[in-house]
Amino acid sequence: MRLRLMAVAALMTGLFAAGAAPASAQGFAGGGPFGGLFPKPYDFGIGPGSGRSASPVPRQTVRYDGKHKPGTIVINTAERRLYLVQANGTALKYGIGVGRDGFRWSGVKTITRKAEWPGWTPPPQMLKRRPDLPRYMPGGIDNPLGARAMYLGSTLYRIHGSNEPETIGQAVSSGCFRMTNDDVVDLYNRVNVGATVVVLNN
């Protein structure tokens, strides 16, 4: 009995000590007795261990000797990869989801708008195919556009986030290019409105 009481006392002491730590050292930092139970900032409220926050195609730096200047986004739909050209003969390579059969396209566009946690209004063509969809969905973790969106020219197409990382590397969309939330935030922070986007479909 005495040993049990001592163990309880030791546990309570540890909990109170954790409570006295700065807020920045608790919860999100993964420290203390509750480390790992709460979502990290880059999990966007989904939480670790859910299988929904990490890309099945890791982001990486690769050699690039193409003709496009730094800051250009090159999308290879056949490969299901997006490249952001860098200034030192390299490119950042991201896994993406692309349009399914009948919805893939090619061309050169510019990023005309950027948005954080964008709202989503399904276009009339999509509502005709899917009348069950909402007419508008506000931005948030359940929104299919995810954490960020970059709008391509005057089209309905976007590079946007997704809460379904299992679709990265797949052909599932209606013509947009989807990334994990972690990857789309990384790309969003690296490009500006006016950036050129080259879409290859061969």
C-alpha positions in Angstrom: 0.0 0.0 0.0 2.8 2.4 0.9 4.6 1.7 -2.4 1.4 2.4 -4.3 0.9 5.7 -2.6 4.5 6.7 -3.3 4.0 5.8 -7.0 0.8 8.0 -7.2 2.6 10.8 -5.5 5.5 10.6 -7.9 3.1 10.7 -10.9 1.2 13.7 -9.5 4.5 15.5 -9.0 5.4 14.9 -12.6 2.1 16.2 -13.8 2.2 19.4 -11.8 5.8 20.0 -13.0 4.6 19.6 -16.6 1.9 22.1 -15.9 4.4 24.6 -14.7 6.4 24.5 -17.9 5.9 27.2 -20.5 3.0 26.7 -22.9 5.4 26.5 -25.8 7.0 23.4 -24.2 3.8 21.5 -23.8 1.2 19.9 -26.0 2.3 20.8 -29.6 6.0 20.6 -28.7 5.5 16.9 -28.0 7.1 17.1 -24.5 5.8 16.2 -21.1 3.7 13.2 -20.1 1.1 13.9 -22.9 3.7 14.2 -25.6 2.4 12.7 -28.9 -1.2 12.9 -27.9 -1.9 16.3 -29.4 -1.6 17.5 -33.0 1.5 19.3 -34.1 1.0 22.6 -35.9 1.8 21.1 -39.3 -0.8 18.4 -38.8 -3.5 21.0 -39.4 -5.8 19.7 -36.6 -5.8 16.1 -37.9 -3.3 14.8 -35.4 -0.3 12.4 -35.6 -0.9 8.8 -36.2 -4.1 9.4 -38.3 -2.3 8.6 -41.5 -3.8 11.7 -43.1 -1.0 14.3 -42.7 2.0 12.9 -44.5 2.5 12.4 -48.2 3.1 8.9 -49.5 5.5 10.6 -51.9 8.2 12.5 -49.9 9.3 15.9 -51.1 12.8 16.0 -52.3 15.4 18.1 -54.1 16.5 16.8 -57.5 18.8 17.9 -60.4 17.1 20.0 -63.0 18.6 20.9 -66.4 15.5 22.0 -68.2 14.8 25.3 -70.0 12.5 26.9 -67.4 13.7 29.7 -65.2 13.8 29.6 -61.4 10.4 30.1 -59.8 8.6 28.2 -62.6 6.3 25.4 -61.6 6.4 22.4 -64.0 3.7 19.8 -63.6 4.2 16.4 -65.2 0.8 14.8 -65.1 2.0 11.4 -66.5 4.6 11.2 -63.7 2.2 12.7 -61.2 4.8 15.0 -59.9 5.2 18.8 -59.6 8.6 20.5 -59.8 9.5 24.0 -58.5 12.6 25.1 -60.4 15.3 26.5 -58.2 18.2 28.9 -59.0 21.1 26.4 -58.6 20.3 23.7 -61.2 17.9 21.9 -59.0 14.2 21.6 -58.4 11.9 20.7 -55.5 9.9 17.6 -56.4 6.5 17.0 -54.9 4.0 14.2 -55.3 0.6 15.3 -56.6 -2.8 13.9 -57.5 -3.9 14.7 -61.1 -7.1 14.6 -63.2 -8.7 11.3 -63.9 -9.3 10.1 -67.5 -11.0 12.8 -69.5 -10.0 15.5 -67.1 -6.3 15.9 -67.7 -5.0 18.9 -69.7 -1.9 20.7 -70.7 -0.8 24.3 -71.2 0.9 27.3 -69.7 -0.8 29.4 -67.0 0.1 31.9 -64.3 -0.8 31.9 -60.7 -3.4 34.7 -60.5 -4.5 34.3 -56.8 -3.4 32.6 -53.6 -5.6 31.8 -50.7 -5.2 30.4 -47.2 -7.9 27.9 -46.1 -10.0 28.8 -49.2 -13.8 28.3 -49.4 -15.1 26.0 -52.1 -17.9 26.6 -54.6 -18.4 23.6 -56.8 -18.7 24.8 -60.5 -22.0 24.1 -62.4 -20.4 21.3 -64.4 -19.5 19.4 -61.2 -22.9 20.0 -59.6 -24.5 18.5 -62.7 -22.4 15.4 -62.2 -22.7 15.4 -58.4 -26.0 17.1 -57.4 -25.4 15.9 -53.8 -22.5 18.3 -53.3 -23.0 21.5 -51.2 -23.4 24.7 -53.1 -20.7 26.3 -50.9 -18.3 25.0 -48.3 -16.3 27.4 -46.0 -12.6 27.0 -45.6 -11.4 24.6 -43.0 -9.9 21.2 -42.3 -12.8 19.3 -44.0 -12.8 21.5 -47.1 -11.6 19.5 -50.2 -9.2 22.4 -51.1 -7.2 21.9 -47.9 -4.9 24.5 -46.3 -3.9 26.5 -49.4 -4.9 27.1 -53.0 -3.1 28.7 -55.9 -5.5 29.6 -58.8 -4.4 29.1 -62.4 -5.2 31.9 -64.8 -8.9 32.4 -65.4 -9.6 28.7 -65.3 -11.4 26.7 -62.7 -8.2 24.8 -62.0 -6.1 25.1 -58.9 -3.1 23.7 -57.1 -4.5 23.0 -53.7 -4.2 21.0 -50.5 -6.0 17.8 -49.6 -7.0 15.9 -46.5 -6.7 12.6 -48.4 -3.0 12.0 -48.8 -3.7 8.5 -50.0 -4.8 10.1 -53.3 -1.4 11.6 -53.9 0.2 9.9 -56.9 -3.3 9.0 -58.2 -5.5 10.2 -61.0 -8.7 11.2 -59.1 -9.5 14.9 -59.6 -11.6 16.9 -62.1 -8.5 18.7 -63.4 -7.0 20.3 -60.4 -3.7 19.3 -58.9 -3.8 18.2 -55.3 -1.0 18.0 -52.7 -0.9 17.1 -49.0 -1.5 20.1 -46.8 2.1 20.0 -45.6 3.4 20.1 -49.2 1.0 22.8 -50.4 1.9 25.1 -47.6 5.6 24.6 -48.4 5.0 25.4 -52.1 2.6 28.3 -51.3 5.3 30.0 -49.2 7.8 29.7 -52.0 5.9 31.1 -55.0 4.3 34.4 -55.8 1.3 35.6 -57.8 2.4 35.8 -61.4 4.5 32.6 -61.3 4.4 30.6 -64.4 2.9 27.1 -64.3 3.7 24.7 -67.1 1.4 21.7 -67.3 2.7 18.7 -69.4 0.3 15.9 -70.4 2.2 13.4 -72.5 
